[in-house]
Amino acid sequence: MEFYERLKSLKEEYAMGLPQEKREAMKNFLENLIKSGIEENGLKKGDKIPKHSLIDALGNEVNIEKYFGEGPVIISFYRGSWCPYCNLELTELSKIVKRLKWLKGKLIAISPELPDNSLNFKEKLDLKYEVLSDLNNDFARKFSIVFKLDRSMVNLYEESGIDLAKSNGVDTYELPIPASFIFDKNGILMYSFVKADYTERVAPEILIEEVEKVIKEENNV
């Protein structure tokens, strides 16, 4: 798929711009994160959407349950507006919005960034779907997809101009691993894509295919 070709090109371009020492540090951290089992510790198919309230891009508190009842809901956790892979993924997700609306589905992107940053990000990419702030990663924590950066990684990020404390409003230096979940209209988890490697994402076309499977399964019941 074209999406995976773009993802591959971005990964190669980004790697070329990093000194060998930094590439090795990031590789080692990522390998340890994968070994931690974070990919396997989250919600499983059949689990109910955790109850929680988040903040929309305008600063309003919204209950996650408000998005359910009509059709499937895609929830995509991303690291932040500073992440080039997140920029690519969220831009590509815009391409399935019309089809998703036709299927009576919804798309929600969630990050730990403050609402002002989420709003700027949404406007910059002209996103036509909901972008929510998960302050302190409290919602992502219920999915068991939150990890903590060690000091070497925090320094590496800051040297690259990424100030997580400023972006997220907390100095815990935690992030969610990128993950996409599809829940049915009743809030039951039907599909998940969870990868510790932040350079791996699921193609929007696959998400739409999975949404259609959810609808077909509901109609056959």
C-alpha positions as CSV (number, residue, x, y, z in Angstrom):
1,M,0.0,0.0,0.0
2,E,1.1,3.6,-0.7
3,F,0.8,4.4,3.0
4,Y,3.5,1.8,3.9
5,E,5.8,3.1,1.2
6,R,5.5,6.7,2.6
7,L,6.2,5.3,6.1
8,K,9.3,3.5,4.9
9,S,10.6,6.6,3.1
10,L,10.1,8.7,6.2
11,K,11.9,6.1,8.4
12,E,14.9,6.1,6.0
13,E,14.9,9.9,5.8
14,Y,14.8,10.3,9.5
15,A,17.5,7.7,10.2
16,M,19.8,9.5,7.8
17,G,19.5,12.7,9.7
18,L,20.6,11.2,13.0
19,P,24.1,10.7,14.2
20,Q,25.1,7.0,14.7
21,E,25.3,7.4,18.5
22,K,21.7,8.7,18.7
23,R,20.4,6.0,16.4
24,E,22.0,3.3,18.6
25,A,20.6,4.9,21.8
26,M,17.1,4.9,20.3
27,K,17.4,1.4,19.0
28,N,18.5,0.1,22.4
29,F,15.7,1.9,24.2
30,L,13.1,0.5,21.7
31,E,14.4,-3.0,22.0
32,N,14.0,-2.9,25.8
33,L,10.5,-1.4,25.4
34,I,9.5,-4.3,23.1
35,K,11.0,-6.8,25.6
36,S,8.9,-5.3,28.4
37,G,5.8,-6.9,26.9
38,I,3.9,-3.6,26.6
39,E,2.4,-4.7,23.3
40,E,0.7,-7.7,24.9
41,N,-0.4,-6.1,28.2
42,G,-3.3,-4.0,26.9
43,L,-7.0,-4.4,26.2
44,K,-8.1,-7.6,24.4
45,K,-10.8,-8.3,22.0
46,G,-14.1,-8.3,23.8
47,D,-13.1,-5.8,26.5
48,K,-15.2,-2.8,27.2
49,I,-14.1,0.8,26.5
50,P,-12.7,2.2,29.8
51,K,-14.8,5.0,31.2
52,H,-13.0,8.3,31.0
53,S,-13.4,12.0,30.3
54,L,-10.9,13.8,28.0
55,I,-10.4,17.4,26.8
56,D,-11.3,18.4,23.2
57,A,-9.2,20.9,21.2
58,L,-11.3,23.8,22.4
59,G,-10.7,22.9,26.1
60,N,-14.1,21.3,26.8
61,E,-14.4,18.1,28.8
62,V,-15.9,15.3,26.9
63,N,-16.9,11.8,28.1
64,I,-15.6,9.1,25.8
65,E,-19.0,7.4,26.0
66,K,-20.6,10.2,24.0
67,Y,-19.1,8.9,20.8
68,F,-20.8,5.5,21.0
69,G,-24.2,4.2,20.1
70,E,-24.4,4.9,16.4
71,G,-21.6,2.9,14.8
72,P,-18.0,1.7,15.2
73,V,-15.4,4.0,16.7
74,I,-11.8,4.1,15.8
75,I,-9.5,5.4,18.5
76,S,-5.9,6.2,17.5
77,F,-3.4,7.1,20.2
78,Y,-0.4,9.2,18.9
79,R,2.7,10.6,20.6
80,G,2.3,14.3,19.7
81,S,2.3,16.9,17.0
82,W,6.2,16.9,17.1
83,C,6.3,13.3,15.8
84,P,6.7,13.1,12.0
85,Y,5.2,9.6,12.0
86,C,2.2,10.9,13.8
87,N,1.9,13.7,11.3
88,L,1.9,11.3,8.4
89,E,-0.5,8.9,10.1
90,L,-3.1,11.5,11.1
91,T,-2.9,13.2,7.7
92,E,-3.6,9.8,6.0
93,L,-6.4,9.1,8.3
94,S,-8.2,12.1,6.9
95,K,-8.7,10.1,3.7
96,I,-11.1,7.6,5.3
97,V,-13.3,10.2,7.1
98,K,-16.0,10.4,4.4
99,R,-16.2,6.6,4.1
100,L,-16.3,6.2,7.9
101,K,-19.1,8.8,8.2
102,W,-21.1,6.9,5.5
103,L,-20.7,3.8,7.7
104,K,-21.9,5.8,10.7
105,G,-18.5,5.4,12.3
106,K,-16.3,7.9,14.1
107,L,-12.6,8.6,14.3
108,I,-10.9,10.0,17.4
109,A,-7.2,10.8,17.7
110,I,-5.8,11.1,21.2
111,S,-2.4,12.4,22.6
112,P,-1.1,13.6,25.9
113,E,-0.6,17.1,24.5
114,L,-2.3,20.1,26.0
115,P,-5.5,21.3,24.3
116,D,-3.9,24.4,22.7
117,N,-1.3,22.2,21.0
118,S,-4.0,19.7,19.9
119,L,-6.0,22.6,18.4
120,N,-2.9,24.0,16.5
121,F,-2.1,20.5,15.3
122,K,-5.7,19.9,14.1
123,E,-5.8,23.2,12.2
124,K,-2.3,22.8,10.7
125,L,-3.2,19.4,9.2
126,D,-6.8,20.4,8.5
127,L,-8.1,17.4,10.3
128,K,-11.9,16.8,10.0
129,Y,-12.2,14.5,12.9
130,E,-12.0,14.7,16.7
131,V,-8.6,15.4,18.3
132,L,-8.6,15.0,22.1
133,S,-6.1,15.6,24.9
134,D,-5.4,12.8,27.4
135,L,-3.8,14.8,30.2
136,N,-1.1,12.9,32.0
137,N,-1.9,9.9,29.8
138,D,-4.6,8.8,32.2
139,F,-6.8,7.3,29.5
140,A,-3.9,5.6,27.7
141,R,-2.9,4.2,31.0
142,K,-6.2,2.3,31.1
143,F,-5.2,0.7,27.9
144,S,-1.7,-0.2,29.4
145,I,0.1,1.5,26.5
146,V,2.1,4.1,28.5
147,F,5.8,4.0,29.0
148,K,8.4,6.3,30.6
149,L,11.4,7.8,28.8
150,D,14.7,7.4,30.6
151,R,17.0,10.4,31.1
152,S,19.1,9.6,28.1
153,M,16.0,9.6,25.9
154,V,14.7,12.8,27.4
155,N,18.1,14.5,26.7
156,L,18.0,13.2,23.1
157,Y,14.5,14.6,22.6
158,E,15.4,17.9,24.1
159,E,18.5,18.1,21.8
160,S,16.1,17.6,18.9
161,G,14.0,20.5,20.1
162,I,11.2,18.4,21.6
163,D,10.1,19.6,25.0
164,L,7.6,17.1,26.3
165,A,7.1,18.9,29.6
166,K,6.0,22.0,27.7
167,S,3.9,20.1,25.2
168,N,2.1,17.9,27.7
169,G,2.0,20.2,30.7
170,V,3.7,17.6,33.0
171,D,7.3,16.6,33.6
172,T,6.7,12.9,34.0
173,Y,8.1,12.2,30.5
174,E,5.7,9.5,29.6
175,L,4.2,8.7,26.2
176,P,1.7,6.3,24.8
177,I,3.0,3.8,22.2
178,P,1.1,4.4,19.0
179,A,-2.0,2.2,18.9
180,S,-5.3,2.0,17.0
181,F,-8.4,0.4,18.4
182,I,-11.8,-0.3,16.8
183,F,-14.8,-0.6,19.1
184,D,-18.3,-1.5,18.1
185,K,-21.2,0.8,18.7
186,N,-21.6,-0.6,22.2
187,G,-18.0,0.1,23.1
188,I,-16.7,-3.5,22.8
189,L,-13.2,-3.8,21.5
190,M,-13.2,-5.7,18.1
191,Y,-9.7,-4.9,16.7
192,S,-6.4,-3.5,17.9
193,F,-3.0,-2.6,16.4
194,V,-0.5,-2.0,19.2
195,K,3.2,-1.6,18.4
196,A,6.0,-0.4,20.7
197,D,8.0,0.6,17.6
198,Y,6.8,4.2,16.9
199,T,7.7,3.9,13.2
200,E,5.1,1.2,12.7
201,R,1.5,2.2,12.0
202,V,-1.6,0.6,10.5
203,A,-2.8,1.7,7.1
204,P,-6.1,3.7,7.1
205,E,-7.4,1.3,4.4
206,I,-7.0,-1.6,6.8
207,L,-8.9,0.2,9.6
208,I,-11.8,0.8,7.2
209,E,-11.8,-2.9,6.2
210,E,-11.9,-3.8,9.9
211,V,-14.8,-1.3,10.5
212,E,-16.7,-3.0,7.7
213,K,-16.1,-6.4,9.3
214,V,-17.5,-5.1,12.6
215,I,-20.6,-3.8,10.9
216,K,-21.1,-7.1,9.0
217,E,-20.6,-9.1,12.2
218,E,-23.2,-6.9,14.0
219,N,-25.7,-7.3,11.2
220,N,-25.3,-11.1,11.2
221,V,-26.1,-11.4,14.9
